């Protein structure tokens, strides 16, 4: 007699797998079999964590800093983050409004756990980072995916928000620069969105994970307002992906409830990672990070025209992050099949648009310029051979 399978929560039906992980798994299997694979699929730079951060983490472990911190994080780290806002973005931030989290995902989970529940709606761009809509679903709220394209800069605009908002809208979630498109929201449009949300009593959540990786234009942070939920991370600019550390800047009124949620959901962010991150703001580390940022910009400036020359349509130059969201419809009507064939035949791994929403995903590929220039040149040569077939 077979043992009956326990029931699973209904919310699981609305949480899709992260398809890029399937691409990565297949790419790693091909590598294990001896193939040379160029990884342009994962949103992770090839750079190692800067040495001062690593050394600070090792020193913390040797000093015995392996116990819990408070749920809000190390006071010294919260102060250092506030100092970064002041010097980098000229935003006066009270450290008491900063909560250190296990990655930016922890910050988003806390924010939506506070703001959204059954029957509530959260507006976000499509295409967009897939976990955003899945976190809303996890909170039994509804992610309202608003189709965006080159006409809106692949971003939500106030006009789009007004068109899709309903009495059930509890929050608007934007990312600038964004994943997967790398596009940013202009300061005046961001201000209009903020003012509308404030007037309507709708929470504004701004994902600034890639803000310090802005290559074109100014880095303008939503932290200049004290009523916005701002999410950031040590993963991308600071290149600490595996350390799992992020932060949330929240309105003062929300901090007691966010602290209570954090205590119950994950207790605290990893202690050694928090001590390591204190070194992320040193002059030596920041100089190294800026040099790496310049290299990422050079990679974008090589790969963007190279892909356009090969028939991929990229209507806008991305202002930041490290992605190109490329329309491949001149070559295929199925980006999933195209990505699979590109990997199997010539060993170039990219991500199909299916991961990022339902707005014409079959037309798009996300290509991450997270490999050195010689590897990007090799990738374009392999793409040439693939297209010639």
Residue pairs with C-beta under 8 A, 6 or more apart in sequence:
11 137
11 138
11 140
14 134
14 137
15 134
15 137
15 138
16 130
16 134
18 130
18 131
18 355
19 336
19 351
19 352
19 354
19 355
20 41
20 42
20 351
20 355
23 41
23 339
23 340
23 343
23 349
23 350
23 351
23 352
24 39
24 41
24 42
24 349
26 340
26 343
27 37
27 39
27 41
27 343
27 349
28 37
30 37
30 343
30 344
30 347
31 37
35 347
36 347
37 343
37 347
37 348
37 349
38 347
38 348
38 349
38 371
38 375
38 378
38 379
38 382
39 349
39 370
39 371
40 348
40 349
40 350
40 367
40 368
40 369
40 370
40 371
40 379
41 349
41 350
41 351
41 366
41 368
42 368
42 370
43 179
43 236
43 322
43 323
43 368
43 370
44 235
44 241
44 368
44 370
45 236
45 239
45 292
45 296
45 322
45 370
46 370
46 371
46 372
47 239
47 292
48 54
48 239
49 238
49 239
49 240
49 242
49 243
50 238
50 239
50 279
50 280
50 285
50 288
50 289
52 279
52 282
52 284
52 285
53 238
53 240
53 276
53 277
53 279
53 280
53 285
54 276
55 279
56 275
56 276
56 277
56 278
56 279
57 243
57 272
57 273
57 275
57 276
59 275
60 271
60 272
60 275
60 276
61 272
65 271
65 272
65 275
66 271
66 272
67 271
68 267
68 268
68 271
69 100
69 268
69 269
69 271
69 274
70 268
71 99
71 259
71 262
71 263
71 267
71 268
72 78
72 98
72 99
72 100
72 255
72 259
72 262
73 98
73 99
73 100
73 101
73 247
73 268
73 269
73 274
74 100
74 271
74 274
74 275
74 278
75 95
76 278
77 100
77 274
77 275
77 277
77 278
78 95
78 96
78 98
78 99
78 100
78 247
79 95
80 277
80 278
80 281
81 93
81 95
81 98
81 100
81 247
82 93
82 94
82 95
82 98
83 281
84 281
85 91
85 92
85 93
85 221
85 223
85 249
86 92
86 93
88 212
88 219
89 211
89 219
89 220
89 221
89 223
89 224
90 224
91 221
91 223
91 224
93 223
93 249
94 252
96 252
96 255
97 226
97 249
97 250
97 251
97 252
97 255
98 247
98 248
98 249
99 107
99 110
99 247
99 248
99 250
99 255
99 258
99 259
99 262
100 245
100 246
100 247
100 268
100 269
100 274
101 107
101 110
101 245
101 246
101 247
101 248
101 262
101 266
101 269
102 244
102 245
102 246
102 266
102 269
102 270
103 233
103 235
103 244
103 245
103 246
104 207
104 209
104 231
104 232
104 233
104 235
104 246
105 131
105 135
105 246
106 246
106 262
106 265
106 266
106 269
107 231
107 232
107 233
107 246
107 247
107 248
108 131
108 132
108 135
108 205
108 207
108 231
109 135
109 138
109 265
110 248
110 258
110 261
110 262
110 265
111 171
111 205
111 229
111 231
111 248
111 250
111 258
112 122
112 135
112 136
112 138
112 139
112 141
112 171
112 205
113 139
113 261
113 265
114 254
114 257
114 258
114 261
115 122
115 170
115 171
115 203
115 205
115 229
116 122
116 136
116 139
116 141
116 170
116 171
117 139
117 140
117 141
118 140
118 141
119 141
119 142
119 168
120 141
120 142
120 168
120 169
120 170
120 171
121 141
121 142
121 143
121 144
121 166
121 168
121 169
121 170
122 136
122 141
122 142
122 143
122 144
122 169
122 170
122 171
122 172
122 173
123 144
123 146
123 156
123 161
123 164
123 165
123 169
123 171
123 172
123 173
124 132
124 133
124 136
124 143
124 144
124 145
124 146
124 156
124 172
124 173
124 174
125 145
125 146
125 148
125 154
125 155
125 156
125 174
125 175
125 178
125 357
126 145
126 146
126 147
126 148
126 356
126 357
126 358
126 359
127 148
127 154
127 180
127 181
127 325
127 353
127 356
127 357
127 359
127 361
127 364
128 145
128 175
128 178
128 179
128 180
128 356
128 357
129 175
129 178
129 179
129 180
129 207
129 356
130 355
130 356
130 357
132 143
132 173
132 175
132 207
133 143
133 145
133 357
134 143
136 142
136 143
137 143
141 170
142 168
144 164
144 169
145 357
145 358
145 359
146 156
146 160
146 161
146 164
147 359
148 154
148 155
148 156
148 160
148 359
149 359
150 315
150 316
152 160
153 183
153 184
153 185
153 186
153 316
154 178
154 181
154 183
154 316
154 325
155 174
155 176
155 178
155 183
155 184
155 185
155 189
156 172
156 174
156 185
156 193
157 189
157 193
158 189
158 192
158 193
158 196
161 172
161 193
161 196
162 196
165 200
165 202
169 200
169 202
170 202
170 203
171 202
171 203
171 204
171 205
172 193
172 197
172 202
172 203
172 204
172 205
173 205
173 207
174 185
174 190
174 193
174 204
174 205
174 206
174 207
175 206
175 207
175 208
175 209
175 210
176 183
176 184
176 185
176 190
176 206
176 207
176 208
176 211
177 183
177 184
177 210
177 211
177 213
177 214
177 318
177 319
177 320
177 321
178 184
178 207
178 210
178 321
179 209
179 210
179 321
179 323
180 323
180 325
180 351
180 353
180 355
180 356
180 364
180 366
181 316
181 318
181 323
181 325
182 210
182 300
182 318
182 319
182 320
182 321
182 322
182 323
182 324
182 325
183 316
183 318
183 319
184 214
184 217
184 319
184 320
185 193
187 218
187 220
190 206
190 220
190 222
193 204
194 204
194 222
194 225
194 228
196 202
197 203
197 204
198 204
198 225
198 227
203 229
204 222
204 227
204 228
204 229
205 228
205 229
205 231
206 222
206 228
206 229
206 230
206 231
207 231
208 221
208 222
208 230
208 231
208 232
209 231
209 232
209 233
209 235
209 236
209 246
210 236
210 237
210 320
210 321
210 322
211 219
211 221
211 232
211 237
211 320
212 219
212 236
212 237
212 289
212 293
213 236
213 237
213 293
213 296
213 320
213 321
213 322
214 319
214 320
215 293
215 296
215 297
215 300
215 319
215 320
216 317
216 319
216 320
217 319
221 230
222 228
222 230
223 230
223 249
226 251
226 252
227 251
228 249
228 251
229 248
229 249
229 250
229 251
229 254
230 248
230 249
230 250
231 246
231 247
231 248
231 249
232 246
232 247
232 249
233 245
233 246
233 247
234 240
234 243
234 245
234 246
234 273
234 277
234 280
235 241
235 243
235 245
235 246
236 321
236 322
237 289
237 293
238 277
238 280
238 285
238 289
239 289
239 292
240 273
240 276
240 277
240 280
243 270
243 273
243 276
243 277
244 269
244 270
244 273
245 269
245 270
245 273
245 274
245 277
246 269
248 258
250 258
262 268
279 285
280 286
296 322
296 369
298 373
299 322
299 369
299 371
299 372
299 373
299 376
300 317
300 318
300 322
300 324
300 369
302 369
302 373
302 376
302 377
303 324
303 367
303 369
303 376
303 380
304 314
304 317
304 318
304 324
306 376
306 380
307 314
307 324
307 326
307 367
307 380
308 314
310 380
310 383
310 384
310 387
311 330
311 331
311 387
312 326
312 327
312 328
312 330
312 331
312 365
313 326
313 327
313 329
313 330
314 324
314 325
314 326
314 327
315 327
318 324
318 325
322 368
322 369
322 370
323 366
323 367
323 368
323 369
324 366
324 367
324 369
325 353
325 356
325 364
325 365
325 366
326 364
326 365
326 366
326 367
327 363
327 364
328 335
328 338
328 363
328 364
328 365
329 362
329 363
331 338
331 387
332 338
333 362
333 363
334 362
335 352
335 353
335 354
335 361
335 362
335 363
335 364
335 365
336 352
336 354
336 362
338 352
338 365
339 349
339 350
339 351
339 352
339 365
341 386
342 348
342 349
342 350
342 383
342 386
343 349
343 350
345 386
345 389
346 382
346 383
346 385
346 386
347 382
348 379
348 382
348 383
348 386
350 365
350 366
350 367
350 368
351 365
351 366
351 367
351 368
352 361
352 364
352 365
352 366
353 360
353 361
353 362
353 363
353 364
353 365
353 366
354 361
354 362
355 361
355 366
356 364
356 366
369 376
371 379
